[in-house]
Amino acid sequence: MTSKRIVIALGGNAIQSGSATAIAQQQALNQTAEQLIKIIKQGYQVAITHGNGPQVGNILLQQIQSDSEQTPAMPLDTCGAMSQGMLGYWLENALDEQLQKEGLDKEVASIVTRVEVDPTDEAFRHPTKPIGPFYSEEEAKKQMQTDDVQFREDAGRGFRKVVPSPQPVSILEHAVIKSMVNNDTVVISTGGGGVPVYRQDNKIFGLEAVIDKDFASETLAELIQADTLIILTEVEHVYTNYNSPQQQALHEVGVEELKRFAEEGQFAVGSMLPKVRAAIAFAESKLGRKCIITSLNKALEAIEGRAGTMVKA
């Protein structure tokens, strides 16, 4: 048995792989919990983070469609908090069931998490993260003329609103999360990268922004002094020359070599590159720390060194 501390960052496929109904997503999380319990039962102290892209997107659509004087739409930061509560609740139930099946005397709890960002971050001058529904070019231009928003064409399907994606500076609830993990509670937090906030005049304000889940998970892992960060995605390994005849899986890789691959453009900007950058940051943050990138069903094998890509300084 071990008391090593692990942060597990769940990918979107751990929550929604097909239907967006509540039942389907809960079923997906039940299957995810069956994999997570394999790690928890080994005695690791575990903190779990997760994505929320499809879920917060659906909440935004609901807000837009029902927006009226009687039911005004909520802002993006509030929608992010809603998604954290919903997904945390579902995952709590799924993990509780697995803990009881295994006869493990552990508590599980979720925390709506606020992630502090710098309001002067360069990202606020160059919004890049598409959210919400698709609009025609005419509709997008009309909204940009009346509101302080930006739209961009997205994948040939129309125009979508874009918001900033700033870097996380700190996590306001990190001390609480660390205390709970110290007491052997399985903690679910930092959903969807957390709710982006900033401080001014002793007040905290939410922002219309989206924080990358992998960067937020890396920040949490540092703040609660985790030994290992596990970033779960759809593939077992990080690959060079992905989806080509020259494709090659990376097993154990140093940060300098991984940086070189990133500079060569080996990793897709919207998918693997943020995971690689988060892995490098965590491995470099303290001697002995490591990051593993792999698929959900290979997570325990990867921790044991039998699967996945392990990143070390």
Secondary structure as the mmCIF struct_conf table of DSSP 4:
data_model
#
loop_
_struct_conf.conf_type_id
_struct_conf.id
_struct_conf.beg_label_comp_id
_struct_conf.beg_label_asym_id
_struct_conf.beg_label_seq_id
_struct_conf.end_label_comp_id
_struct_conf.end_label_asym_id
_struct_conf.end_label_seq_id
STRN STRN1 ARG A 5 LEU A 10
HELX_RH_3T_P HELX_RH_3T_P1 GLY A 12 ALA A 14
TURN_TY1_P TURN_TY1_P1 ILE A 15 ILE A 15
BEND BEND1 SER A 17 GLY A 18
BEND BEND2 THR A 21 THR A 21
HELX_RH_AL_P HELX_RH_AL_P1 ALA A 22 ILE A 40
TURN_TY1_P TURN_TY1_P2 LYS A 41 GLY A 43
STRN STRN2 GLN A 45 HIS A 50
HELX_RH_AL_P HELX_RH_AL_P2 GLY A 53 SER A 66
BEND BEND3 SER A 68 THR A 71
HELX_LH_PP_P HELX_LH_PP_P1 PRO A 72 PRO A 75
HELX_RH_AL_P HELX_RH_AL_P3 LEU A 76 GLU A 102
TURN_TY1_P TURN_TY1_P3 GLY A 103 GLY A 103
STRN STRN3 VAL A 108 SER A 110
STRN STRN4 ARG A 114 VAL A 117
TURN_TY1_P TURN_TY1_P4 PRO A 119 THR A 120
HELX_RH_3T_P HELX_RH_3T_P2 GLU A 122 ARG A 125
BEND BEND4 HIS A 126 HIS A 126
STRN STRN5 LYS A 129 TYR A 135
HELX_RH_AL_P HELX_RH_AL_P4 GLU A 137 THR A 146
BEND BEND5 ASP A 147 ASP A 148
STRN STRN6 GLN A 150 GLU A 153
TURN_TY1_P TURN_TY1_P5 ALA A 155 GLY A 156
BEND BEND6 ARG A 157 ARG A 157
STRN STRN7 PHE A 159 VAL A 163
HELX_LH_PP_P HELX_LH_PP_P2 PRO A 166 GLN A 167
STRN STRN8 PRO A 168 ILE A 171
TURN_TY1_P TURN_TY1_P6 LEU A 172 GLU A 173
HELX_RH_AL_P HELX_RH_AL_P5 HIS A 174 ASN A 182
TURN_TY1_P TURN_TY1_P7 ASN A 183 ASP A 184
STRN STRN9 VAL A 186 ILE A 188
HELX_RH_3T_P HELX_RH_3T_P3 GLY A 191 GLY A 193
STRN STRN10 VAL A 195 GLN A 200
TURN_TY1_P TURN_TY1_P8 ASP A 201 ASN A 202
STRN STRN11 LYS A 203 GLY A 206
BEND BEND7 GLU A 208 GLU A 208
HELX_RH_AL_P HELX_RH_AL_P6 LYS A 213 LEU A 223
TURN_TY1_P TURN_TY1_P9 ILE A 224 GLN A 225
BEND BEND8 ASP A 227 ASP A 227
STRN STRN12 THR A 228 THR A 233
BEND BEND9 GLU A 234 HIS A 237
STRN STRN13 VAL A 238 THR A 240
BEND BEND10 ASN A 241 ASN A 241
TURN_TY1_P TURN_TY1_P10 TYR A 242 ASN A 243
BEND BEND11 SER A 244 SER A 244
TURN_TY1_P TURN_TY1_P11 PRO A 245 GLN A 246
STRN STRN14 GLN A 248 LEU A 250
STRN STRN15 GLU A 252 GLY A 254
HELX_RH_AL_P HELX_RH_AL_P7 VAL A 255 GLU A 263
TURN_TY1_P TURN_TY1_P12 GLU A 264 GLY A 265
BEND BEND12 PHE A 267 PHE A 267
TURN_TY1_P TURN_TY1_P13 VAL A 269 SER A 271
HELX_RH_AL_P HELX_RH_AL_P8 MET A 272 SER A 285
BEND BEND13 LYS A 286 LYS A 286
TURN_TY1_P TURN_TY1_P14 LEU A 287 GLY A 288
STRN STRN16 LYS A 290 SER A 295
HELX_RH_3T_P HELX_RH_3T_P4 LEU A 296 LYS A 298
HELX_RH_AL_P HELX_RH_AL_P9 ALA A 299 ILE A 303
TURN_TY1_P TURN_TY1_P15 GLU A 304 GLY A 305
BEND BEND14 ARG A 306 GLY A 308
STRN STRN17 THR A 309 LYS A 312
#
